[in-house]
Amino acid sequence: MAKSVRVRINSGARAVLTSAGVAGRLGDMASAIAASANAKTSPDDMRNDAYMSEVDSSGNRAHARVWTATPHGIRNNNKHNTLLKSLDAGR
């Protein structure tokens, strides 16, 4: 049996993964996905959009996420898979 393999990321690669450029691009993609999902959702009287996005570049790399921000968005996503159908907007 082979021994376990350990991979170490050098500091240059880590700097790229946490850079402002990568975080900005991820933010643009997440915003586009959220905008597409909001466009596919019927109007609601709530103050917030049904879907929201954010970017977090702390830690080892930048992360972006899109989530349902209101009960209306949760119901819409459960019924129509809106977030899944909106993923192409982030490409």
KOLGU-4560 file (N, C-alpha, C; in nm, 3 decimals, padded with zeros to 5 digits):
<recs>
<n_xx: 00.083 n_yy: -00.117 n_zz: 00.000 ca_xx: 00.000 ca_yy: 00.000 ca_zz: 00.000 c_xx: 00.088 c_yy: 00.124 c_zz: 00.000 mol: A seq: 1 type: MET>
<n_xx: 00.040 n_yy: 00.223 n_zz: -00.070 ca_xx: 00.112 ca_yy: 00.349 ca_zz: -00.077 c_xx: 00.085 c_yy: 00.432 c_zz: 00.048 mol: A seq: 2 type: ALA>
<n_xx: 00.184 n_yy: 00.510 n_zz: 00.086 ca_xx: 00.166 ca_yy: 00.599 ca_zz: 00.199 c_xx: 00.078 c_yy: 00.716 c_zz: 00.156 mol: A seq: 3 type: LYS>
<n_xx: 00.021 n_yy: 00.783 n_zz: 00.252 ca_xx: -00.065 ca_yy: 00.897 ca_zz: 00.219 c_xx: 00.018 c_yy: 01.010 c_zz: 00.158 mol: A seq: 4 type: SER>
<n_xx: -00.042 n_yy: 01.081 n_zz: 00.068 ca_xx: 00.026 ca_yy: 01.188 ca_zz: -00.002 c_xx: -00.018 c_yy: 01.320 c_zz: 00.057 mol: A seq: 5 type: VAL>
<n_xx: 00.077 n_yy: 01.408 n_zz: 00.084 ca_xx: 00.046 ca_yy: 01.540 ca_zz: 00.136 c_xx: 00.085 c_yy: 01.643 c_zz: 00.032 mol: A seq: 6 type: ARG>
<n_xx: -00.005 n_yy: 01.736 n_zz: 00.009 ca_xx: 00.019 ca_yy: 01.842 ca_zz: -00.087 c_xx: 00.024 c_yy: 01.974 c_zz: -00.011 mol: A seq: 7 type: VAL>
<n_xx: 00.127 n_yy: 02.052 n_zz: -00.037 ca_xx: 00.141 ca_yy: 02.183 ca_zz: 00.026 c_xx: 00.132 c_yy: 02.289 c_zz: -00.081 mol: A seq: 8 type: ARG>
<n_xx: 00.044 n_yy: 02.387 n_zz: -00.061 ca_xx: 00.031 ca_yy: 02.497 ca_zz: -00.155 c_xx: 00.132 c_yy: 02.603 c_zz: -00.117 mol: A seq: 9 type: ILE>
<n_xx: 00.210 n_yy: 02.647 n_zz: -00.216 ca_xx: 00.310 ca_yy: 02.748 ca_zz: -00.186 c_xx: 00.245 c_yy: 02.884 c_zz: -00.165 mol: A seq: 10 type: ASN>
<n_xx: 00.320 n_yy: 02.978 n_zz: -00.113 ca_xx: 00.264 ca_yy: 03.108 ca_zz: -00.077 c_xx: 00.218 c_yy: 03.187 c_zz: -00.199 mol: A seq: 11 type: SER>
<n_xx: 00.277 n_yy: 03.166 n_zz: -00.315 ca_xx: 00.234 ca_yy: 03.236 ca_zz: -00.436 c_xx: 00.095 c_yy: 03.194 c_zz: -00.479 mol: A seq: 12 type: GLY>
<n_xx: 00.067 n_yy: 03.064 n_zz: -00.474 ca_xx: -00.066 ca_yy: 03.015 ca_zz: -00.510 c_xx: -00.169 c_yy: 03.062 c_zz: -00.409 mol: A seq: 13 type: ALA>
<n_xx: -00.134 n_yy: 03.062 n_zz: -00.282 ca_xx: -00.228 ca_yy: 03.108 ca_zz: -00.180 c_xx: -00.258 c_yy: 03.257 c_zz: -00.197 mol: A seq: 14 type: ARG>
<n_xx: -00.156 n_yy: 03.333 n_zz: -00.237 ca_xx: -00.177 ca_yy: 03.477 ca_zz: -00.261 c_xx: -00.273 c_yy: 03.499 c_zz: -00.376 mol: A seq: 15 type: ALA>
<n_xx: -00.266 n_yy: 03.416 n_zz: -00.478 ca_xx: -00.359 ca_yy: 03.428 ca_zz: -00.591 c_xx: -00.500 c_yy: 03.391 c_zz: -00.547 mol: A seq: 16 type: VAL>
<n_xx: -00.515 n_yy: 03.283 n_zz: -00.469 ca_xx: -00.647 ca_yy: 03.238 ca_zz: -00.426 c_xx: -00.718 c_yy: 03.338 c_zz: -00.335 mol: A seq: 17 type: LEU>
<n_xx: -00.643 n_yy: 03.423 n_zz: -00.265 ca_xx: -00.703 ca_yy: 03.522 ca_zz: -00.176 c_xx: -00.693 c_yy: 03.663 c_zz: -00.231 mol: A seq: 18 type: THR>
<n_xx: -00.650 n_yy: 03.680 n_zz: -00.355 ca_xx: -00.629 ca_yy: 03.813 ca_zz: -00.410 c_xx: -00.761 c_yy: 03.886 c_zz: -00.435 mol: A seq: 19 type: SER>
<n_xx: -00.750 n_yy: 04.017 n_zz: -00.448 ca_xx: -00.867 ca_yy: 04.100 ca_zz: -00.472 c_xx: -00.927 c_yy: 04.072 c_zz: -00.610 mol: A seq: 20 type: ALA>
<n_xx: -00.845 n_yy: 04.038 n_zz: -00.706 ca_xx: -00.895 ca_yy: 04.007 ca_zz: -00.840 c_xx: -00.982 c_yy: 03.883 c_zz: -00.842 mol: A seq: 21 type: GLY>
<n_xx: -00.939 n_yy: 03.778 n_zz: -00.773 ca_xx: -01.018 ca_yy: 03.655 ca_zz: -00.767 c_xx: -01.146 c_yy: 03.680 c_zz: -00.688 mol: A seq: 22 type: VAL>
<n_xx: -01.135 n_yy: 03.753 n_zz: -00.577 ca_xx: -01.255 ca_yy: 03.783 ca_zz: -00.497 c_xx: -01.352 c_yy: 03.870 c_zz: -00.577 mol: A seq: 23 type: ALA>
<n_xx: -01.301 n_yy: 03.963 n_zz: -00.654 ca_xx: -01.386 ca_yy: 04.048 ca_zz: -00.737 c_xx: -01.459 c_yy: 03.969 c_zz: -00.844 mol: A seq: 24 type: GLY>
<n_xx: -01.388 n_yy: 03.879 n_zz: -00.908 ca_xx: -01.450 ca_yy: 03.795 ca_zz: -01.013 c_xx: -01.557 c_yy: 03.703 c_zz: -00.952 mol: A seq: 25 type: ARG>
<n_xx: -01.526 n_yy: 03.644 n_zz: -00.837 ca_xx: -01.626 ca_yy: 03.561 ca_zz: -00.770 c_xx: -01.748 c_yy: 03.643 c_zz: -00.729 mol: A seq: 26 type: LEU>
<n_xx: -01.724 n_yy: 03.766 n_zz: -00.685 ca_xx: -01.835 ca_yy: 03.854 ca_zz: -00.648 c_xx: -01.922 c_yy: 03.888 c_zz: -00.768 mol: A seq: 27 type: GLY>
<n_xx: -01.859 n_yy: 03.912 n_zz: -00.883 ca_xx: -01.935 ca_yy: 03.940 ca_zz: -01.005 c_xx: -02.020 c_yy: 03.820 c_zz: -01.045 mol: A seq: 28 type: ASP>
<n_xx: -01.962 n_yy: 03.701 n_zz: -01.035 ca_xx: -02.035 ca_yy: 03.580 ca_zz: -01.071 c_xx: -02.153 c_yy: 03.557 c_zz: -00.976 mol: A seq: 29 type: MET>
<n_xx: -02.129 n_yy: 03.574 n_zz: -00.846 ca_xx: -02.235 ca_yy: 03.553 ca_zz: -00.748 c_xx: -02.346 c_yy: 03.657 c_zz: -00.764 mol: A seq: 30 type: ALA>
<n_xx: -02.309 n_yy: 03.781 n_zz: -00.793 ca_xx: -02.409 ca_yy: 03.886 ca_zz: -00.815 c_xx: -02.494 c_yy: 03.857 c_zz: -00.938 mol: A seq: 31 type: SER>
<n_xx: -02.430 n_yy: 03.806 n_zz: -01.043 ca_xx: -02.504 ca_yy: 03.771 ca_zz: -01.165 c_xx: -02.602 c_yy: 03.657 c_zz: -01.139 mol: A seq: 32 type: ALA>
<n_xx: -02.561 n_yy: 03.558 n_zz: -01.061 ca_xx: -02.649 ca_yy: 03.446 ca_zz: -01.029 c_xx: -02.767 c_yy: 03.496 c_zz: -00.945 mol: A seq: 33 type: ILE>
<n_xx: -02.739 n_yy: 03.581 n_zz: -00.844 ca_xx: -02.847 ca_yy: 03.634 ca_zz: -00.760 c_xx: -02.943 c_yy: 03.720 c_zz: -00.842 mol: A seq: 34 type: ALA>
<n_xx: -02.890 n_yy: 03.801 n_zz: -00.933 ca_xx: -02.976 ca_yy: 03.886 ca_zz: -01.017 c_xx: -03.064 c_yy: 03.800 c_zz: -01.108 mol: A seq: 35 type: ALA>
<n_xx: -03.007 n_yy: 03.695 n_zz: -01.163 ca_xx: -03.085 ca_yy: 03.605 ca_zz: -01.248 c_xx: -03.194 c_yy: 03.535 c_zz: -01.169 mol: A seq: 36 type: SER>
<n_xx: -03.162 n_yy: 03.491 n_zz: -01.048 ca_xx: -03.262 ca_yy: 03.425 ca_zz: -00.964 c_xx: -03.372 c_yy: 03.523 c_zz: -00.923 mol: A seq: 37 type: ALA>
<n_xx: -03.334 n_yy: 03.647 n_zz: -00.891 ca_xx: -03.434 ca_yy: 03.747 ca_zz: -00.855 c_xx: -03.525 c_yy: 03.780 c_zz: -00.973 mol: A seq: 38 type: ASN>
<n_xx: -03.471 n_yy: 03.777 n_zz: -01.094 ca_xx: -03.552 ca_yy: 03.804 ca_zz: -01.212 c_xx: -03.653 c_yy: 03.693 c_zz: -01.238 mol: A seq: 39 type: ALA>
<n_xx: -03.622 n_yy: 03.572 n_zz: -01.194 ca_xx: -03.712 ca_yy: 03.458 ca_zz: -01.215 c_xx: -03.814 c_yy: 03.443 c_zz: -01.103 mol: A seq: 40 type: LYS>
<n_xx: -03.809 n_yy: 03.532 n_zz: -01.004 ca_xx: -03.898 ca_yy: 03.525 ca_zz: -00.889 c_xx: -04.007 c_yy: 03.630 c_zz: -00.901 mol: A seq: 41 type: THR>
<n_xx: -04.128 n_yy: 03.594 n_zz: -00.865 ca_xx: -04.237 ca_yy: 03.691 ca_zz: -00.871 c_xx: -04.213 c_yy: 03.803 c_zz: -00.770 mol: A seq: 42 type: SER>
<n_xx: -04.271 n_yy: 03.921 n_zz: -00.794 ca_xx: -04.252 ca_yy: 04.033 ca_zz: -00.702 c_xx: -04.306 c_yy: 04.001 c_zz: -00.563 mol: A seq: 43 type: PRO>
<n_xx: -04.242 n_yy: 04.060 n_zz: -00.464 ca_xx: -04.280 ca_yy: 04.038 ca_zz: -00.325 c_xx: -04.278 c_yy: 04.173 c_zz: -00.254 mol: A seq: 44 type: ASP>
<n_xx: -04.356 n_yy: 04.186 n_zz: -00.149 ca_xx: -04.362 ca_yy: 04.312 ca_zz: -00.076 c_xx: -04.251 c_yy: 04.327 c_zz: 00.028 mol: A seq: 45 type: ASP>
<n_xx: -04.164 n_yy: 04.231 n_zz: 00.039 ca_xx: -04.055 ca_yy: 04.239 ca_zz: 00.135 c_xx: -03.953 c_yy: 04.344 c_zz: 00.089 mol: A seq: 46 type: MET>
<n_xx: -03.877 n_yy: 04.395 n_zz: 00.181 ca_xx: -03.779 ca_yy: 04.499 ca_zz: 00.148 c_xx: -03.654 c_yy: 04.443 c_zz: 00.083 mol: A seq: 47 type: ARG>
<n_xx: -03.616 n_yy: 04.323 n_zz: 00.119 ca_xx: -03.496 ca_yy: 04.262 ca_zz: 00.063 c_xx: -03.529 c_yy: 04.184 c_zz: -00.063 mol: A seq: 48 type: ASN>
<n_xx: -03.426 n_yy: 04.162 n_zz: -00.145 ca_xx: -03.443 ca_yy: 04.073 ca_zz: -00.259 c_xx: -03.459 c_yy: 03.930 c_zz: -00.208 mol: A seq: 49 type: ASP>
<n_xx: -03.520 n_yy: 03.847 n_zz: -00.288 ca_xx: -03.541 ca_yy: 03.708 ca_zz: -00.249 c_xx: -03.410 c_yy: 03.631 c_zz: -00.241 mol: A seq: 50 type: ALA>
<n_xx: -03.311 n_yy: 03.671 n_zz: -00.324 ca_xx: -03.181 ca_yy: 03.605 ca_zz: -00.327 c_xx: -03.073 c_yy: 03.710 c_zz: -00.311 mol: A seq: 51 type: TYR>
<n_xx: -02.971 n_yy: 03.679 n_zz: -00.231 ca_xx: -02.861 ca_yy: 03.772 ca_zz: -00.208 c_xx: -02.729 c_yy: 03.698 c_zz: -00.224 mol: A seq: 52 type: MET>
<n_xx: -02.619 n_yy: 03.776 n_zz: -00.236 ca_xx: -02.487 ca_yy: 03.715 ca_zz: -00.252 c_xx: -02.385 c_yy: 03.792 c_zz: -00.170 mol: A seq: 53 type: SER>
<n_xx: -02.273 n_yy: 03.724 n_zz: -00.141 ca_xx: -02.163 ca_yy: 03.787 ca_zz: -00.070 c_xx: -02.033 c_yy: 03.714 c_zz: -00.103 mol: A seq: 54 type: GLU>
<n_xx: -01.922 n_yy: 03.782 n_zz: -00.079 ca_xx: -01.789 ca_yy: 03.724 ca_zz: -00.101 c_xx: -01.711 c_yy: 03.733 c_zz: 00.029 mol: A seq: 55 type: VAL>
<n_xx: -01.639 n_yy: 03.627 n_zz: 00.062 ca_xx: -01.554 ca_yy: 03.624 ca_zz: 00.181 c_xx: -01.415 c_yy: 03.580 c_zz: 00.137 mol: A seq: 56 type: ASP>
<n_xx: -01.317 n_yy: 03.666 n_zz: 00.155 ca_xx: -01.181 ca_yy: 03.631 ca_zz: 00.112 c_xx: -01.088 c_yy: 03.605 c_zz: 00.230 mol: A seq: 57 type: SER>
<n_xx: -01.144 n_yy: 03.583 n_zz: 00.347 ca_xx: -01.059 ca_yy: 03.548 ca_zz: 00.461 c_xx: -01.029 c_yy: 03.398 c_zz: 00.457 mol: A seq: 58 type: SER>
<n_xx: -00.925 n_yy: 03.359 n_zz: 00.524 ca_xx: -00.888 ca_yy: 03.218 ca_zz: 00.526 c_xx: -00.794 c_yy: 03.182 c_zz: 00.413 mol: A seq: 59 type: GLY>
<n_xx: -00.805 n_yy: 03.059 n_zz: 00.365 ca_xx: -00.712 ca_yy: 03.007 ca_zz: 00.264 c_xx: -00.743 c_yy: 03.051 c_zz: 00.123 mol: A seq: 60 type: ASN>
<n_xx: -00.869 n_yy: 03.086 n_zz: 00.094 ca_xx: -00.906 ca_yy: 03.126 ca_zz: -00.041 c_xx: -01.036 c_yy: 03.206 c_zz: -00.035 mol: A seq: 61 type: ARG>
<n_xx: -01.070 n_yy: 03.269 n_zz: -00.145 ca_xx: -01.192 ca_yy: 03.348 ca_zz: -00.153 c_xx: -01.311 c_yy: 03.256 c_zz: -00.179 mol: A seq: 62 type: ALA>
<n_xx: -01.424 n_yy: 03.288 n_zz: -00.119 ca_xx: -01.547 ca_yy: 03.211 ca_zz: -00.136 c_xx: -01.659 c_yy: 03.309 c_zz: -00.169 mol: A seq: 63 type: HIS>
<n_xx: -01.749 n_yy: 03.267 n_zz: -00.254 ca_xx: -01.870 ca_yy: 03.344 ca_zz: -00.283 c_xx: -01.989 c_yy: 03.254 c_zz: -00.259 mol: A seq: 64 type: ALA>
<n_xx: -02.099 n_yy: 03.314 n_zz: -00.213 ca_xx: -02.220 ca_yy: 03.235 ca_zz: -00.192 c_xx: -02.342 c_yy: 03.315 c_zz: -00.230 mol: A seq: 65 type: ARG>
<n_xx: -02.444 n_yy: 03.245 n_zz: -00.274 ca_xx: -02.574 ca_yy: 03.302 ca_zz: -00.305 c_xx: -02.674 c_yy: 03.224 c_zz: -00.223 mol: A seq: 66 type: VAL>
<n_xx: -02.765 n_yy: 03.295 n_zz: -00.156 ca_xx: -02.860 ca_yy: 03.227 ca_zz: -00.071 c_xx: -02.998 c_yy: 03.290 c_zz: -00.080 mol: A seq: 67 type: TRP>
<n_xx: -03.098 n_yy: 03.216 n_zz: -00.031 ca_xx: -03.234 ca_yy: 03.267 ca_zz: -00.025 c_xx: -03.243 c_yy: 03.355 c_zz: 00.100 mol: A seq: 68 type: THR>
<n_xx: -03.283 n_yy: 03.481 n_zz: 00.081 ca_xx: -03.280 ca_yy: 03.577 ca_zz: 00.190 c_xx: -03.417 c_yy: 03.601 c_zz: 00.254 mol: A seq: 69 type: ALA>
<n_xx: -03.522 n_yy: 03.555 n_zz: 00.191 ca_xx: -03.656 ca_yy: 03.578 ca_zz: 00.245 c_xx: -03.737 c_yy: 03.448 c_zz: 00.240 mol: A seq: 70 type: THR>
<n_xx: -03.842 n_yy: 03.441 n_zz: 00.318 ca_xx: -03.929 ca_yy: 03.321 ca_zz: 00.308 c_xx: -03.987 c_yy: 03.303 c_zz: 00.168 mol: A seq: 71 type: PRO>
<n_xx: -04.014 n_yy: 03.413 n_zz: 00.099 ca_xx: -04.064 ca_yy: 03.403 ca_zz: -00.038 c_xx: -03.959 c_yy: 03.337 c_zz: -00.128 mol: A seq: 72 type: HIS>
<n_xx: -03.833 n_yy: 03.374 n_zz: -00.111 ca_xx: -03.725 ca_yy: 03.313 ca_zz: -00.188 c_xx: -03.708 c_yy: 03.166 c_zz: -00.157 mol: A seq: 73 type: GLY>
<n_xx: -03.724 n_yy: 03.129 n_zz: -00.030 ca_xx: -03.713 ca_yy: 02.988 ca_zz: 00.009 c_xx: -03.822 c_yy: 02.906 c_zz: -00.058 mol: A seq: 74 type: ILE>
<n_xx: -03.945 n_yy: 02.956 n_zz: -00.053 ca_xx: -04.056 ca_yy: 02.884 ca_zz: -00.116 c_xx: -04.037 c_yy: 02.874 c_zz: -00.266 mol: A seq: 75 type: ARG>
<n_xx: -03.992 n_yy: 02.985 n_zz: -00.326 ca_xx: -03.971 ca_yy: 02.986 ca_zz: -00.470 c_xx: -03.863 c_yy: 02.888 c_zz: -00.511 mol: A seq: 76 type: ASN>
<n_xx: -03.755 n_yy: 02.884 n_zz: -00.437 ca_xx: -03.645 ca_yy: 02.793 ca_zz: -00.469 c_xx: -03.686 c_yy: 02.648 c_zz: -00.448 mol: A seq: 77 type: ASN>
<n_xx: -03.762 n_yy: 02.620 n_zz: -00.344 ca_xx: -03.809 ca_yy: 02.483 ca_zz: -00.320 c_xx: -03.901 c_yy: 02.435 c_zz: -00.430 mol: A seq: 78 type: ASN>
<n_xx: -03.984 n_yy: 02.523 n_zz: -00.481 ca_xx: -04.081 ca_yy: 02.484 ca_zz: -00.582 c_xx: -04.023 c_yy: 02.479 c_zz: -00.723 mol: A seq: 79 type: LYS>
<n_xx: -03.933 n_yy: 02.574 n_zz: -00.757 ca_xx: -03.887 ca_yy: 02.588 ca_zz: -00.895 c_xx: -03.737 c_yy: 02.564 c_zz: -00.915 mol: A seq: 80 type: HIS>
<n_xx: -03.660 n_yy: 02.533 n_zz: -00.810 ca_xx: -03.514 ca_yy: 02.517 ca_zz: -00.821 c_xx: -03.449 c_yy: 02.638 c_zz: -00.888 mol: A seq: 81 type: ASN>
<n_xx: -03.487 n_yy: 02.756 n_zz: -00.844 ca_xx: -03.445 ca_yy: 02.880 ca_zz: -00.908 c_xx: -03.293 c_yy: 02.899 c_zz: -00.903 mol: A seq: 82 type: THR>
<n_xx: -03.230 n_yy: 02.870 n_zz: -00.792 ca_xx: -03.084 ca_yy: 02.888 ca_zz: -00.783 c_xx: -03.012 c_yy: 02.794 c_zz: -00.879 mol: A seq: 83 type: LEU>
<n_xx: -03.056 n_yy: 02.672 n_zz: -00.887 ca_xx: -02.994 ca_yy: 02.576 ca_zz: -00.977 c_xx: -03.009 c_yy: 02.619 c_zz: -01.122 mol: A seq: 84 type: LEU>
<n_xx: -03.126 n_yy: 02.672 n_zz: -01.157 ca_xx: -03.149 ca_yy: 02.717 ca_zz: -01.293 c_xx: -03.076 c_yy: 02.847 c_zz: -01.325 mol: A seq: 85 type: LYS>
<n_xx: -03.031 n_yy: 02.921 n_zz: -01.225 ca_xx: -02.965 ca_yy: 03.049 ca_zz: -01.245 c_xx: -02.813 c_yy: 03.037 c_zz: -01.250 mol: A seq: 86 type: SER>
<n_xx: -02.758 n_yy: 02.919 n_zz: -01.234 ca_xx: -02.613 ca_yy: 02.903 ca_zz: -01.230 c_xx: -02.544 c_yy: 02.943 c_zz: -01.360 mol: A seq: 87 type: LEU>
<n_xx: -02.611 n_yy: 02.927 n_zz: -01.473 ca_xx: -02.550 ca_yy: 02.964 ca_zz: -01.601 c_xx: -02.522 c_yy: 03.113 c_zz: -01.611 mol: A seq: 88 type: ASP>
<n_xx: -02.591 n_yy: 03.195 n_zz: -01.535 ca_xx: -02.569 ca_yy: 03.340 ca_zz: -01.538 c_xx: -02.430 c_yy: 03.376 c_zz: -01.485 mol: A seq: 89 type: ALA>
<n_xx: -02.370 n_yy: 03.288 n_zz: -01.404 ca_xx: -02.241 ca_yy: 03.317 ca_zz: -01.346 c_xx: -02.123 c_yy: 03.280 c_zz: -01.434 mol: A seq: 90 type: GLY>
<n_xx: -02.148 n_yy: 03.230 n_zz: -01.551 ca_xx: -02.038 ca_yy: 03.187 ca_zz: -01.639 c_xx: -01.988 c_yy: 03.297 c_zz: -01.725 mol: A seq: 91 type: ARG>
</recs>
